[in-house]
Amino acid sequence: MNVLFVVNRPNDLPYPVPGVTIVTARAYLGEAAFAALEDTRVFNLCPVDRYQGRGYYVSLVAEARGHRPWPDVKTIEDALADDIALLVPDGPLAPSWPVEAGDARRIDIDCCFGRDAAGRNHAACDRLFSLLRAPLARVTFERRDEQWKVMRIRLLGASQLEPAQRACAAQAAVERVAPGRTRAAPAGGAPSLAVLHNADERDPPSNADALARLRVAVESLGMRFEIIGRDAIDRLPAFDALFIRDTTHVNHYTYQFARQAAALGLVVIDDPDSILKCSNKVFLNELLARHRVAVPKTMTVHRGNAGEVAATLGLPCIVKQPDSAFSRGVAKIETREALDAKLAELLKQSELVIAQEWLPTEFDWRIGVLDQRPLFACKYMMAPGHWQVVKRERGAKLEGATIAHAVGEVPSEVLNAAVRAANLIGDGLYGVDLKQVGGAAYVIEVNDNPNVDAGNEDGVLGDALYRELAGVFLRRIRERHGQC
């Protein structure tokens, strides 16, 4: 197995660790040799105190490459959100923390690969390392009712440690193992499905008629159906499954709902892994490239190669901010001057940006994939007089037509590419966008939370589409409860 310690600068960890390759983030993200590695574990020792910063991308790209990063992106997101409830267990059944602090009521402990840099609280650091899989963390404990509680967790980079702490980290890094943990889903009574929905959302993934049809399908299978809002996260333990029909984003309450539901053992669509993977174009590009799924010619752009985009991709080209969605954050660039300006703008916000060759087509294929099988197929026509499916200007929105097709009518190269791409993400519900050029199909992106609107995506299957959705939830709930 390859073991990489990724640091911001070479002198951030000036101590050799046997069997470990110490590499800079710039090299890991930008050099093809690291992307080609297999059976690799990445210990991310970069600062991870910023969404879409360099340290964030080290873990994100490592996950896309199958490199098993510590910490993973979910842990980084939860730490940035300061959400202790999702990072460590609490409550009456949670074991107390073995903290030694004398008469102090509050203490900060720097945990380096499961060891206390001060040499006092190794047991607490070992337990935190097993839970978080975070190599370096500063943890604030507070004594309440004679029990120690975790109040804050800050993930650290090697550059943020004192010299003596770096030596401790190197010494403790030789051999560490972190087991996972699971929680069982609630059982009893009729299976219940919660649908998270925001009626005020300007780009809802399902219209009111679609939700009404879904309710009929769910209740026809003997399940309970309830639409819940963003204020209902505390009610999740009362349900067996969660279906998110709200616009998802990592820095958003929808992601917190998904994380909480998954932690409770609910069946979740969209699951947090799918939201995380689909919401970042850098991750998708790395993942699809690794598995040789055909995409338009693509560059992962950083400050070091931004000047090569025009020569590599030609003009016009497409530039995407990593978390673009609904045709926002995607620009068609016609000139070198406009390209330089757009890249400079985006690289102020994110260490990495995606640029692609422009493939003009009259429509995009949208293939809906559920449970690793094709569910529906549509042609999304370009908005009139525009190069995208959706045209936005001056607060107005103009969309091209949606034309539903039977799955059997879809060219095999389109269907196969869509299913392959979706299955790399997981087994949830995905919308794969593709362009067909001649006899070839190119995956543009894989979307979690795809539109399922009455009158559009259900144009061929009708009510059968909603029965398929309901049936997958029911089967998974039964499997989770050990039923037939």
C-alpha positions as CSV (number, residue, x, y, z in Angstrom):
1,M,0.0,0.0,0.0
2,N,1.2,3.5,-0.8
3,V,1.1,6.0,2.1
4,L,1.2,9.7,1.3
5,F,1.6,12.6,3.8
6,V,0.4,15.7,1.9
7,V,1.7,19.0,3.2
8,N,1.5,22.6,2.1
9,R,5.3,23.1,2.0
10,P,8.1,20.6,2.2
11,N,9.4,21.9,5.5
12,D,5.9,21.6,7.2
13,L,6.9,18.1,8.4
14,P,10.7,17.9,8.3
15,Y,10.9,14.5,9.9
16,P,11.1,11.3,7.8
17,V,8.5,8.6,8.5
18,P,9.5,5.1,7.4
19,G,7.4,3.8,4.5
20,V,5.7,7.2,3.9
21,T,6.1,9.6,1.0
22,I,5.9,13.2,1.9
23,V,4.5,15.3,-1.0
24,T,3.3,18.8,-1.4
25,A,-0.4,19.6,-2.1
26,R,0.6,21.3,-5.4
27,A,2.4,18.1,-6.6
28,Y,-0.4,15.8,-5.4
29,L,-3.1,17.8,-7.1
30,G,-1.3,18.6,-10.3
31,E,1.1,15.7,-11.2
32,A,-0.3,12.8,-13.2
33,A,1.9,10.3,-11.4
34,F,0.0,10.6,-8.1
35,A,-3.4,10.4,-9.9
36,A,-2.3,7.0,-11.3
37,L,-1.4,5.5,-7.9
38,E,-3.6,2.6,-6.7
39,D,-4.0,1.1,-3.2
40,T,-3.1,4.5,-1.6
41,R,-3.9,6.1,1.7
42,V,-3.6,9.9,1.9
43,F,-3.0,11.7,5.2
44,N,-4.0,15.2,4.6
45,L,-1.7,17.4,6.7
46,C,-2.6,20.7,5.0
47,P,-4.7,23.4,6.8
48,V,-8.4,22.6,6.1
49,D,-9.9,25.8,7.5
50,R,-11.5,27.0,4.3
51,Y,-14.2,25.5,2.0
52,Q,-12.6,24.8,-1.4
53,G,-9.1,25.7,-0.1
54,R,-6.1,23.7,-1.0
55,G,-6.4,21.3,2.0
56,Y,-10.1,20.8,1.2
57,Y,-9.2,19.8,-2.4
58,V,-6.5,17.3,-1.2
59,S,-9.2,15.2,0.5
60,L,-11.7,15.7,-2.2
61,V,-9.4,14.7,-5.0
62,A,-8.1,11.8,-3.0
63,E,-11.6,10.5,-2.6
64,A,-12.2,10.8,-6.3
65,R,-9.0,8.8,-7.0
66,G,-9.9,6.1,-4.5
67,H,-7.0,7.1,-2.3
68,R,-8.8,6.9,1.1
69,P,-8.1,10.3,2.6
70,W,-7.8,11.1,6.4
71,P,-9.7,13.3,7.1
72,D,-12.4,12.7,4.5
73,V,-14.4,15.6,3.1
74,K,-17.4,14.9,5.3
75,T,-15.3,15.3,8.4
76,I,-13.9,18.6,7.0
77,E,-17.3,19.9,6.2
78,D,-18.7,19.0,9.7
79,A,-15.7,20.6,11.4
80,L,-16.0,23.8,9.3
81,A,-19.7,23.9,10.2
82,D,-18.7,23.5,13.9
83,D,-21.2,20.6,14.1
84,I,-20.0,18.6,17.1
85,A,-23.2,16.4,17.1
86,L,-22.1,14.9,13.7
87,L,-18.5,14.5,14.6
88,V,-18.6,12.8,18.0
89,P,-21.3,10.8,19.9
90,D,-23.1,12.4,22.8
91,G,-26.0,11.7,25.0
92,P,-26.6,9.4,28.0
93,L,-25.4,6.3,26.2
94,A,-22.1,7.9,25.0
95,P,-19.1,6.9,27.1
96,S,-17.4,9.6,29.1
97,W,-14.1,11.0,27.7
98,P,-11.0,9.9,29.6
99,V,-9.5,13.4,30.1
100,E,-6.9,14.3,32.7
101,A,-6.8,18.0,33.5
102,G,-6.4,18.3,37.3
103,D,-8.8,21.0,38.6
104,A,-9.3,22.7,35.2
105,R,-12.8,22.9,33.9
106,R,-11.8,23.5,30.3
107,I,-8.8,22.2,28.3
108,D,-7.5,22.3,24.7
109,I,-5.7,19.1,23.6
110,D,-3.7,18.9,20.4
111,C,-4.1,15.4,19.1
112,C,-1.4,14.2,16.6
113,F,-2.2,10.8,15.0
114,G,-4.0,9.7,18.2
115,R,-1.4,11.0,20.6
116,D,-1.5,14.0,22.9
117,A,1.3,16.4,21.9
118,A,1.6,17.3,25.6
119,G,1.9,13.7,26.6
120,R,-1.0,13.6,29.0
121,N,-4.2,12.5,27.3
122,H,-3.3,9.8,24.9
123,A,-6.5,7.8,25.6
124,A,-8.8,10.6,24.6
125,C,-6.7,11.4,21.5
126,D,-6.7,7.8,20.5
127,R,-10.5,7.6,20.7
128,L,-10.9,10.9,18.7
129,F,-8.5,9.6,16.0
130,S,-10.6,6.5,15.7
131,L,-13.8,8.5,15.3
132,L,-12.6,11.3,13.1
133,R,-9.8,9.7,11.1
134,A,-8.2,13.2,11.3
135,P,-4.4,13.1,11.7
136,L,-4.1,16.5,13.5
137,A,-6.8,18.2,15.5
138,R,-7.2,20.7,18.4
139,V,-10.0,19.6,20.6
140,T,-11.6,21.7,23.3
141,F,-13.1,19.8,26.3
142,E,-15.2,21.2,29.0
143,R,-16.2,19.5,32.3
144,R,-19.9,19.5,32.9
145,D,-21.6,17.6,35.7
146,E,-18.2,15.9,36.3
147,Q,-18.3,14.6,32.7
148,W,-16.0,15.8,30.0
149,K,-17.7,17.1,26.9
150,V,-16.3,17.9,23.5
151,M,-17.1,21.6,22.8
152,R,-15.1,22.3,19.6
153,I,-12.9,20.5,17.1
154,R,-10.5,22.3,14.9
155,L,-8.7,20.3,12.2
156,L,-5.1,21.4,11.9
157,G,-2.4,21.3,9.3
158,A,1.2,20.4,10.0
159,S,2.3,24.1,9.5
160,Q,0.0,25.0,12.4
161,L,1.9,22.9,14.9
162,E,4.9,23.9,17.0
163,P,8.2,22.2,16.2
164,A,8.0,19.8,19.1
165,Q,4.4,18.9,18.1
166,R,5.6,18.1,14.6
167,A,8.1,15.7,16.0
168,C,5.4,14.1,18.1
169,A,3.2,13.8,15.0
170,A,5.9,12.1,13.0
171,Q,6.6,9.7,15.9
172,A,2.9,8.8,16.3
173,A,2.3,8.4,12.6
174,V,3.9,5.0,12.2
175,E,0.9,2.7,12.7
176,R,-2.7,3.9,13.2
177,V,-6.0,2.1,12.6
178,A,-9.6,3.6,12.8
179,P,-12.7,1.3,12.9
180,G,-16.0,2.6,11.6
181,R,-19.3,2.6,13.4
182,T,-22.9,2.2,12.4
183,R,-26.3,2.8,13.9
184,A,-29.5,0.9,13.4
185,A,-32.6,2.4,11.9
186,P,-35.8,2.7,13.9
187,A,-38.4,0.1,13.3
188,G,-42.1,-0.5,14.2
189,G,-45.4,0.4,12.6
190,A,-45.9,1.2,8.9
191,P,-42.7,2.2,7.1
192,S,-42.5,6.0,6.9
193,L,-41.0,8.3,4.3
194,A,-40.1,11.9,5.0
195,V,-39.8,14.2,1.9
196,L,-37.7,17.3,2.5
197,H,-39.2,20.1,0.4
198,N,-39.1,23.9,0.3
199,A,-42.2,25.3,-1.4
200,D,-40.3,28.6,-1.9
201,E,-37.4,27.1,-3.8
202,R,-36.9,28.9,-7.1
203,D,-35.6,25.8,-8.9
204,P,-37.4,22.9,-7.1
205,P,-36.4,19.4,-8.2
206,S,-40.1,18.3,-8.2
207,N,-43.2,20.2,-8.8
208,A,-46.4,20.0,-6.7
209,D,-48.0,17.5,-9.1
210,A,-45.0,15.2,-8.9
211,L,-45.1,15.2,-5.1
212,A,-48.8,14.4,-5.1
213,R,-48.2,11.5,-7.5
214,L,-45.3,10.3,-5.3
215,R,-47.6,10.4,-2.2
216,V,-50.2,8.2,-4.0
217,A,-47.5,5.7,-5.0
218,V,-46.0,5.6,-1.5
219,E,-49.3,5.1,0.3
220,S,-50.4,2.5,-2.2
221,L,-47.5,0.3,-0.8
222,G,-48.7,0.7,2.8
223,M,-46.1,3.3,3.7
224,R,-46.6,6.6,5.5
225,F,-45.7,9.8,3.6
226,E,-45.0,13.2,5.0
227,I,-43.6,16.4,3.5
228,I,-41.3,18.1,6.0
229,G,-39.4,21.5,6.0
230,R,-36.0,22.7,7.0
231,D,-37.1,23.1,10.7
232,A,-37.9,19.4,11.1
233,I,-34.4,17.9,11.5
234,D,-35.1,16.9,15.1
235,R,-38.0,14.8,13.8
236,L,-35.9,12.5,11.6
237,P,-35.7,9.6,14.2
238,A,-39.5,9.2,13.7
239,F,-39.0,8.1,10.1
240,D,-37.5,5.2,8.2
241,A,-36.4,7.0,5.1
242,L,-35.7,10.5,3.8
243,F,-36.1,11.7,0.2
244,I,-34.7,15.1,-0.4
245,R,-36.7,17.1,-2.9
246,D,-35.0,20.4,-2.2
247,T,-32.0,21.9,-3.9
248,T,-28.9,20.3,-2.4
249,H,-25.6,21.9,-1.6
250,V,-22.8,21.0,0.7
251,N,-22.9,24.3,2.7
252,H,-26.7,24.0,3.1
253,Y,-29.2,22.5,5.5
254,T,-30.1,19.8,3.0
255,Y,-26.6,18.3,3.5
256,Q,-27.1,18.5,7.3
257,F,-30.4,16.6,6.9
258,A,-28.7,13.9,4.8
259,R,-25.8,13.6,7.3
260,Q,-28.1,13.4,10.3
261,A,-30.5,10.9,8.5
262,A,-27.5,8.7,7.5
263,A,-26.1,8.8,11.1
264,L,-29.5,7.6,12.4
265,G,-29.6,4.7,9.9
266,L,-32.4,6.0,7.7
267,V,-32.6,5.1,4.0
268,V,-31.5,8.4,2.4
269,I,-31.8,9.7,-1.1
270,D,-29.7,11.9,-1.7
271,D,-27.2,10.4,0.7
272,P,-24.5,12.7,1.9
273,D,-21.7,11.0,-0.1
274,S,-23.7,11.6,-3.3
275,I,-24.3,15.2,-2.5
276,L,-20.7,15.7,-1.8
277,K,-19.4,13.9,-4.9
278,C,-21.9,15.4,-7.3
279,S,-21.6,19.0,-6.1
280,N,-18.0,19.4,-7.1
281,K,-16.9,19.3,-10.7
282,V,-13.2,18.7,-9.8
283,F,-14.2,15.5,-8.0
284,L,-16.3,14.4,-10.9
285,N,-13.6,15.0,-13.4
286,E,-11.0,13.1,-11.4
287,L,-13.5,10.2,-10.9
288,L,-14.6,9.9,-14.5
289,A,-11.1,10.2,-15.8
290,R,-9.8,7.5,-13.5
291,H,-12.5,5.1,-14.7
292,R,-12.1,6.1,-18.3
293,V,-15.6,7.4,-18.8
294,A,-15.6,9.6,-21.9
295,V,-16.0,13.4,-21.2
296,P,-15.3,16.5,-23.3
297,K,-11.6,17.4,-23.3
298,T,-11.1,18.8,-19.8
299,M,-8.5,20.6,-17.7
300,T,-8.3,21.0,-14.0
301,V,-7.1,24.5,-13.8
302,H,-4.9,26.0,-11.1
303,R,-2.7,29.1,-11.0
304,G,0.2,27.2,-12.4
305,N,-1.5,26.1,-15.6
306,A,-4.1,28.8,-16.2
307,G,-2.1,30.2,-19.1
308,E,-2.3,26.9,-21.0
309,V,-6.1,26.6,-21.2
310,A,-6.6,28.4,-24.5
311,A,-3.9,26.5,-26.3
312,T,-5.1,23.1,-24.9
313,L,-8.8,23.5,-25.3
314,G,-9.2,26.1,-28.0
315,L,-11.7,29.0,-28.0
316,P,-14.6,29.2,-27.3
317,C,-14.3,27.0,-24.2
318,I,-16.4,26.4,-21.1
319,V,-15.3,27.4,-17.6
320,K,-17.0,26.1,-14.5
321,Q,-16.7,27.0,-10.9
322,P,-16.4,23.7,-9.0
323,D,-19.9,23.8,-7.4
324,S,-21.8,25.2,-10.3
325,A,-25.4,24.0,-10.8
326,F,-28.6,24.8,-12.7
327,S,-26.5,26.5,-15.5
328,R,-25.1,29.0,-12.9
329,G,-21.4,29.3,-12.5
330,V,-20.8,28.1,-16.0
331,A,-19.5,30.5,-18.6
332,K,-18.8,30.2,-22.4
333,I,-15.6,32.1,-23.1
334,E,-14.9,33.5,-26.5
335,T,-11.7,35.4,-26.2
336,R,-8.3,35.1,-24.5
337,E,-8.9,38.3,-22.5
338,A,-12.2,37.1,-21.2
339,L,-10.7,33.7,-20.3
340,D,-7.9,35.3,-18.3
341,A,-10.3,37.5,-16.4
342,K,-12.8,34.7,-15.6
343,L,-10.0,32.3,-14.4
344,A,-8.5,35.0,-12.3
345,E,-12.0,35.7,-10.8
346,L,-12.7,32.0,-10.0
347,L,-9.2,31.2,-8.7
348,K,-9.7,33.8,-6.0
349,Q,-12.6,31.7,-4.7
350,S,-11.3,28.2,-5.3
351,E,-7.8,26.6,-5.7
352,L,-9.0,24.6,-8.7
353,V,-11.4,25.3,-11.5
354,I,-12.7,23.2,-14.4
355,A,-12.3,24.1,-18.1
356,Q,-13.7,22.1,-21.0
357,E,-13.8,22.2,-24.7
358,W,-17.1,23.4,-26.2
359,L,-19.2,20.8,-27.8
360,P,-22.2,22.5,-29.5
361,T,-25.3,20.3,-29.7
362,E,-29.0,21.0,-30.1
363,F,-29.8,19.2,-26.9
364,D,-28.4,17.4,-23.9
365,W,-29.4,13.9,-23.0
366,R,-30.6,13.5,-19.4
367,I,-30.7,9.9,-18.2
368,G,-32.2,9.3,-14.8
369,V,-30.5,6.4,-12.9
370,L,-32.0,4.8,-9.8
371,D,-30.6,1.9,-7.9
372,Q,-27.9,1.5,-10.6
373,R,-30.5,1.1,-13.4
374,P,-31.9,3.5,-15.9
375,L,-35.2,5.0,-14.8
376,F,-36.1,7.7,-17.4
377,A,-34.6,9.4,-20.4
378,C,-35.2,12.9,-21.7
379,K,-33.8,15.3,-24.3
380,Y,-33.2,18.7,-22.7
381,M,-33.3,21.2,-25.6
382,M,-31.2,24.3,-25.5
383,A,-33.0,27.5,-24.6
384,P,-34.0,29.4,-27.7
385,G,-31.1,31.4,-29.0
386,H,-28.8,30.2,-26.2
387,W,-26.0,27.6,-25.8
388,Q,-27.4,26.2,-22.5
389,V,-30.5,24.4,-21.5
390,V,-31.4,27.4,-19.2
391,K,-30.9,31.0,-20.0
392,R,-30.8,33.5,-17.2
393,E,-30.7,37.3,-17.6
394,R,-32.0,40.2,-15.7
395,G,-33.7,37.9,-13.2
396,A,-35.6,36.1,-15.9
397,K,-35.3,32.4,-16.7
398,L,-35.9,30.8,-20.1
399,E,-35.7,27.0,-20.5
400,G,-35.6,24.8,-23.5
401,A,-38.2,22.1,-24.0
402,T,-38.0,18.7,-22.2
403,I,-38.8,15.7,-24.5
404,A,-39.3,12.4,-22.7
405,H,-38.1,9.2,-24.5
406,A,-38.5,5.5,-23.6
407,V,-35.3,4.1,-22.2
408,G,-35.3,1.6,-25.1
409,E,-35.1,4.4,-27.6
410,V,-31.9,5.9,-26.2
411,P,-28.7,5.0,-28.2
412,S,-26.8,2.3,-26.4
413,E,-23.6,4.4,-26.1
414,V,-25.5,7.1,-24.3
415,L,-27.3,4.8,-22.0
416,N,-24.2,2.7,-21.1
417,A,-22.1,5.8,-20.4
418,A,-24.8,7.3,-18.2
419,V,-25.2,4.2,-16.1
420,R,-21.4,3.7,-15.8
421,A,-21.0,7.3,-14.6
422,A,-23.9,7.2,-12.1
423,N,-22.8,3.9,-10.6
424,L,-19.4,5.4,-9.8
425,I,-21.2,7.7,-7.4
426,G,-23.5,5.2,-5.7
427,D,-26.9,3.6,-5.8
428,G,-29.1,6.5,-5.3
429,L,-31.1,8.7,-7.8
430,Y,-28.9,10.6,-10.3
431,G,-29.4,12.6,-13.4
432,V,-26.6,12.1,-15.9
433,D,-26.2,14.8,-18.5
434,L,-24.5,13.8,-21.8
435,K,-23.8,15.2,-25.2
436,Q,-24.0,12.9,-28.3
437,V,-21.6,13.8,-31.1
438,G,-21.7,11.4,-34.0
439,G,-21.5,7.9,-32.6
440,A,-19.9,9.0,-29.3
441,A,-21.4,10.0,-26.0
442,Y,-19.6,12.4,-23.6
443,V,-20.7,12.7,-19.9
444,I,-21.0,16.4,-18.9
445,E,-21.8,15.8,-15.3
446,V,-23.6,13.6,-12.8
447,N,-26.3,15.3,-10.7
448,D,-27.6,14.3,-7.4
449,N,-31.2,15.5,-6.7
450,P,-32.2,15.4,-10.4
451,N,-35.5,16.9,-11.5
452,V,-38.5,14.6,-11.4
453,D,-41.4,16.8,-12.6
454,A,-44.8,15.8,-13.6
455,G,-45.2,16.4,-17.3
456,N,-41.5,16.2,-18.0
457,E,-39.4,13.4,-16.7
458,D,-42.4,11.2,-16.2
459,G,-43.6,11.7,-19.8
460,V,-43.2,8.1,-20.8
461,L,-43.6,6.1,-17.5
462,G,-46.3,8.3,-15.9
463,D,-47.3,7.0,-12.5
464,A,-45.0,4.0,-12.9
465,L,-42.0,6.2,-12.4
466,Y,-43.3,7.2,-8.9
467,R,-44.1,3.5,-8.1
468,E,-40.5,2.6,-9.0
469,L,-39.2,5.3,-6.6
470,A,-41.5,4.2,-3.8
471,G,-40.6,0.6,-4.3
472,V,-36.9,1.2,-3.9
473,F,-37.5,3.0,-0.6
474,L,-39.7,0.2,0.7
475,R,-37.3,-2.6,-0.3
476,R,-34.3,-0.8,1.3
477,I,-36.3,-0.1,4.5
478,R,-37.2,-3.8,4.7
479,E,-33.6,-4.8,4.1
480,R,-32.4,-2.4,6.7
481,H,-34.7,-4.0,9.2
482,G,-33.8,-7.5,8.2
483,Q,-37.2,-8.3,6.6
484,C,-37.8,-10.1,3.4
